[in-house]
Amino acid sequence: MKKSRGAVLKETKPGPERVGKVLREIGSRLQTAGVDRPQLESELILSQALSIPAAQLYLEPERILENSIRAQIESWTQERLTRKPLAYIIGKAWFREIELEINPAVLIPRPETELLVEQALRIIQSETAVKTILDLATGSGAIILSLARELEKSNPDLQFFASDISGRALSLARKNAQRLRLGDRIQFRAGDWFQPFPGQKFHLIVCNPPYISEEELPGLMPEVSRYEPKLALNGGKQGLELIQKVLAEAPDHLDRPGRLVLEIGMGQAEKLPEIKTSLKLQKLVKDFAGIDRIAIFRL
Ligand SMILES: C[S@@+](CC[C@H](N)C(=O)[O-])C[C@H]1O[C@@H](n2cnc3c(N)ncnc32)[C@H](O)[C@@H]1O
């Protein structure tokens, strides 16, 4: 049967695609793939591709997507359907007030870690003797860069240090510092825990160490178990090995008032009293889920 001209056009050239429809369609594909918070991720994919704030998507649901933008959205969606985290796909993440470049050599900074920064800020603001701050195991630099940015105006004389054993993580942290124009505010050193700081003491140490137990690792969501660096996650048999190491070595690197702000995993707060250290546990802070997440120690 001979096809009409209109029918031929319909088959070969799909109509323009609009923001509202694509937003819903991608949300539903991500949901089917088991992605957590699919609508939010769909918003992020579209807003990043269009370089507009997510809220604007809802103000312009009829906006037509140009072919190149539609292709970018599809390519990111395809990658995300493999469960690769969006931060690794688009190469960025947001943490408190800063945007960070992210790659698979570093852990994607978590909202819980924003609480660690909040606690560190409280200490710095209430203890005027705090002048030197070390971020041990800095990864992308999220913690130290947030502190440096948020204290830039109020405490310009603070000295910031950061270290990581991963050379790739450290070079990304340095790059992030430069992008945020904080490159000359932070001294970055490579090495195993306190090894890059022989005999050096700090008033405040902040640390989000790897704290997942070897047993738990394979059971985590694919975004984490398949894609995030094991070096950033694996806390040994019980998940506590590196926490123990930091607690054992930190006292030699603290100067009064001497505080250590440490992120810990679910169920680890109860185990802290069994860990050998001369530091005193001063306070535990719960995260949004009511889990003891931040442990503050003092000399
Ligand atoms: C949980 S991630 C924290 C990253 C970043 N501070 C954050 O909160 O997003 C742990 C970091 O510990 C680093 N790390 C692992 N073993 C280490 C070691 N022996 N010495 C120093 N850093 C280490 C990893 O490279 C990783 O960047």
The ligand as an SDF file (V2000), in Angstrom:
LIG
                    3D

 27 29  0  0  0  0  0  0  0  0999 V2000
   36.0580    7.8820   52.9360 C   0  0  0  0  0  0  0  0  0  0  0  0
   37.2400    8.6410   51.8590 S   0  0  0  0  0  0  0  0  0  0  0  0
   37.1060   10.3040   52.3960 C   0  0  0  0  0  0  0  0  0  0  0  0
   37.3840   11.3000   51.3220 C   0  0  0  0  0  0  0  0  0  0  0  0
   36.9940   12.7440   51.6830 C   0  0  0  0  0  0  0  0  0  0  0  0
   37.6890   13.1710   52.8710 N   0  0  0  0  0  0  0  0  0  0  0  0
   35.4970   12.8570   51.8730 C   0  0  0  0  0  0  0  0  0  0  0  0
   35.0600   12.9450   53.0360 O   0  0  0  0  0  0  0  0  0  0  0  0
   34.7430   12.8880   50.8970 O   0  0  0  0  0  0  0  0  0  0  0  0
   38.7110    8.0500   52.5690 C   0  0  0  0  0  0  0  0  0  0  0  0
   40.0200    8.5210   51.9650 C   0  0  0  0  0  0  0  0  0  0  0  0
   41.0790    7.8220   52.6670 O   0  0  0  0  0  0  0  0  0  0  0  0
   42.1620    7.6790   51.8050 C   0  0  0  0  0  0  0  0  0  0  0  0
   43.0720    6.6660   52.3760 N   0  0  0  0  0  0  0  0  0  0  0  0
   42.9150    5.3310   52.3740 C   0  0  0  0  0  0  0  0  0  0  0  0
   43.9730    4.7460   52.9780 N   0  0  0  0  0  0  0  0  0  0  0  0
   44.7920    5.7500   53.3910 C   0  0  0  0  0  0  0  0  0  0  0  0
   46.0560    5.7790   54.0660 C   0  0  0  0  0  0  0  0  0  0  0  0
   46.6600    4.6510   54.4210 N   0  0  0  0  0  0  0  0  0  0  0  0
   46.6260    6.9700   54.3340 N   0  0  0  0  0  0  0  0  0  0  0  0
   45.9990    8.1250   53.9410 C   0  0  0  0  0  0  0  0  0  0  0  0
   44.8200    8.1620   53.2950 N   0  0  0  0  0  0  0  0  0  0  0  0
   44.2140    6.9870   53.0180 C   0  0  0  0  0  0  0  0  0  0  0  0
   41.4980    7.2880   50.4960 C   0  0  0  0  0  0  0  0  0  0  0  0
   42.3630    7.4950   49.4000 O   0  0  0  0  0  0  0  0  0  0  0  0
   40.2660    8.1880   50.4990 C   0  0  0  0  0  0  0  0  0  0  0  0
   40.5050    9.3740   49.7770 O   0  0  0  0  0  0  0  0  0  0  0  0
  1  2  1  0
  2  3  1  0
  2 10  1  0
  3  4  1  0
  4  5  1  0
  5  6  1  0
  5  7  1  0
  7  8  2  0
  7  9  1  0
 10 11  1  0
 11 12  1  0
 11 26  1  0
 12 13  1  0
 13 14  1  0
 13 24  1  0
 14 15  1  0
 14 23  1  0
 15 16  2  0
 16 17  1  0
 17 18  1  0
 17 23  2  0
 18 19  1  0
 18 20  2  0
 20 21  1  0
 21 22  2  0
 22 23  1  0
 24 25  1  0
 24 26  1  0
 26 27  1  0
M  CHG  2   2   1   9  -1
M  END
$$$$
